[in-house]
Each structure stands twice: as structure tokens, then as C-alpha cells.
Amino acid sequence: MPVLALDTSSSVAVAVVGDDGAVLAARSDDQPRHHAELLAPMIEAALAEAGVDRHALTSVVVGTGPAPFTGLRVGLVTARTLALSLGIPVHGVPSLDAVAATASRTLPVGADVLVATDARRREVYWALYRVHGPGDVEVVVAPEVAAPADVAADPRTHGALVVGRGAALYPALAAEGALDVDVDPAELARLALARVAAGQVLDTEPLYLRRPDAVPSAGGKRVLG
């Protein structure tokens, strides 16, 4: 019962995962601003490598961000369209959850994890998690967007291990032991499988957290006759 998982919150990443969480195939590409061109061929390549026909998929899982508008939208639209065409469910999981879940596999129970990813404009998207076991994390502070120095100064984040690309990009967050961990779509799939089994509804509403850079004008120009 294979699951297709994808994420476009930073790089473009795709994985085909079995219902036991095993990775059957995976692809990723770090090229910026090429999400639309890369995603569809990567899905086809991952399915071919896994030996899975798309009609055998049981669900599609997609990272819901937070992330800038354009790249995130590509992943969400692709996941929704593919699931609709195949008549299977689509599940959304916050992308930062997957980063925390990856880090949790090497951390002790009870550890706090601060996930920080690049939000551009010298800001980071961030969230705070507590580890309950390998791949099992609890959200302590839901995703927010802020300047790295403000996140580092927030008393809620003190003592947390910093993970994610924000740790590598911004010295204010580059504490000792910080880990540059990216979103793994296989972790998205595992989280979705566990949450659906627990009866949770996983919608695909995007976590933009702020308005897109390009917005329509307030009104049309007047035409003088």
C-alpha cells in the first residue's frame, strides 16, 4: 500500500513510502525557483524506481509549509490534483514537523528541538517541539516567522537544539551542536500514516504566515474618455 509524499517548502523532494514507513524510492533537488519544472518529472522518476504504478498509490502526502507562496503552492496544487485524479485522499503535514521528526531519531526523550528554516527577508520560519521517541514529536510552539535574533532571545527556545537551514544561515541561531536538516518527505509520510491511524484529519491548508511578495493592485486604472 504505497504512499507518495512530496514537499516544496524549500528544495523539491519526493518519496514513495510503504505503509510500514520503509522508503521505496526518493528524489530531491535544491535548485531554487524551479519547483514547477522539477516536481512532475521527479514524481515519475520516483514511482519508476519504486516499481509502483500511480494507480496503486493509496494516498498522497504533502508538506504544508510554512514557506514562501510560489514554491509551496506548486507542491500543494500538484498533490491535490494528483489525489483527485486517482480518487485517493491527500493529507497535509507541516513541513517543520518532518524536520523535527528527523532530528528526534538521534535525540533522547524529553529533548526540545527548535526548527528554523529560511523565510528570506532576513527572517526564519520556526517552531518548537519536544521529543517523545524516534519520529514522535509534540508541537510546543506552533510555526511562526521572526528575525533570527528574536527567536534566539525568546525564552521559550532556551536550551533547545537548533535544527534546519536557519541554523546554517544565521549566526544568531548557530549554537553549538546545531544541525542543518532539510525536509524529508518520507518523514512527512510516516507522520501522516501515524496521525491518520490515530483518527486525525490532516487538511492541506498552506502555512504562508505572511502575504506573498506580489499582490494585485487595489483597483483598475481609470480610463478617461
Secondary structure, 3 states (H helix, E strand, C coil): CCEEEEECCCCEEEEEECCCCCEEEEEEECCCCCHHHHHHHHHHHHHHHHCCCHHHCCEEEEECCCCCHHHHHHHHHHHHHHHHHHCCCEEEECHHHHHHHHHHCCCCCCCEEEEEEEEECCEEEEEEEEEEECCEEEEEEEEEEECHHHHHHCHHHCCCEEECHHHHHCHHHCCCCCECCCCCHHHHHHHHHHHHHCCCCCCCCCCCCCCCCCCCCCCCCCCCC
